[in-house]
Amino acid sequence: MLTVDSKEFFQLLGNCAVLRGRGRFDQAIALVEPQLSNMEKAAQVDALLQLLYAAHEAGYKDKTLHFAQELAKLDPEIPSVKKVLAAYK
């Protein structure tokens, strides 16, 4: 189980950020999304935020909305989630 304090989680999100920074959004999503079920709730929130940003930056409306909806289940008060859900109504 990946936790927010684990070295593996830190590396995973770091690699995701690097891929996003290089415009490799599909690879960033493919790296993190399969790991969600192996994360504690707090880690899922952080990972889903990265996925939301990657999908948005890539222009993937459906994926952006999907990740926002998943995040809303965990923490509906995140400003990014509220913004996406309001924009995609």
C-alpha positions in Angstrom: 0.0 0.0 0.0 1.4 3.4 -1.0 1.2 6.1 1.6 1.9 9.8 1.2 5.1 9.3 3.3 6.5 6.4 1.3 9.5 6.8 -0.9 7.8 5.0 -3.7 4.8 7.4 -3.7 7.2 10.4 -3.7 9.0 8.9 -6.7 5.8 8.1 -8.5 4.4 11.6 -8.2 7.8 13.1 -9.0 8.0 11.1 -12.2 4.5 12.1 -13.0 5.4 15.8 -12.6 8.4 15.4 -14.8 6.3 13.8 -17.6 3.7 16.5 -17.3 6.4 19.1 -17.5 7.6 17.5 -20.7 4.1 17.5 -22.2 3.9 13.7 -22.0 0.5 13.7 -20.5 -0.6 10.3 -21.7 2.5 8.7 -20.1 1.9 10.6 -16.8 -1.6 9.3 -16.6 -0.6 5.8 -17.6 2.1 5.8 -14.9 -0.2 6.9 -12.0 -3.7 5.7 -12.8 -3.1 2.0 -12.4 -1.6 2.6 -9.0 -4.7 4.2 -7.4 -6.1 1.0 -6.0 -2.8 0.4 -4.2 -2.9 3.8 -2.3 -4.3 5.0 1.0 -7.0 7.7 0.8 -4.6 10.6 1.3 -2.3 9.4 -1.4 -5.2 8.8 -3.7 -6.2 12.5 -3.3 -2.7 13.7 -4.2 -2.4 11.3 -7.1 -5.8 12.1 -8.5 -4.9 15.8 -8.4 -1.9 15.0 -10.5 -4.1 13.0 -12.9 -6.6 15.9 -13.0 -3.9 18.4 -13.9 -2.4 16.1 -16.6 -5.8 15.4 -18.2 -6.6 19.1 -18.2 -3.3 20.1 -19.6 -3.7 17.5 -22.3 -7.2 18.9 -23.2 -8.9 15.6 -22.3 -12.3 16.8 -21.1 -13.8 13.4 -20.3 -10.7 12.3 -18.3 -10.6 15.6 -16.5 -14.2 15.3 -15.5 -13.7 11.7 -14.5 -10.8 12.5 -12.2 -12.6 15.5 -10.7 -15.6 13.2 -9.9 -13.3 10.7 -8.3 -11.7 13.4 -6.2 -15.0 14.8 -5.2 -15.9 11.4 -3.6 -12.8 11.7 -1.5 -12.7 15.4 -0.8 -15.4 17.6 -2.4 -13.9 20.8 -1.0 -10.8 20.9 -3.1 -11.0 24.2 -5.1 -9.7 22.5 -8.4 -12.4 19.9 -8.1 -15.1 22.5 -7.6 -13.9 24.5 -10.5 -13.8 21.6 -12.9 -17.2 20.3 -11.9 -18.7 23.8 -12.2 -17.1 24.3 -15.6 -18.2 20.9 -17.0 -21.9 21.0 -16.0 
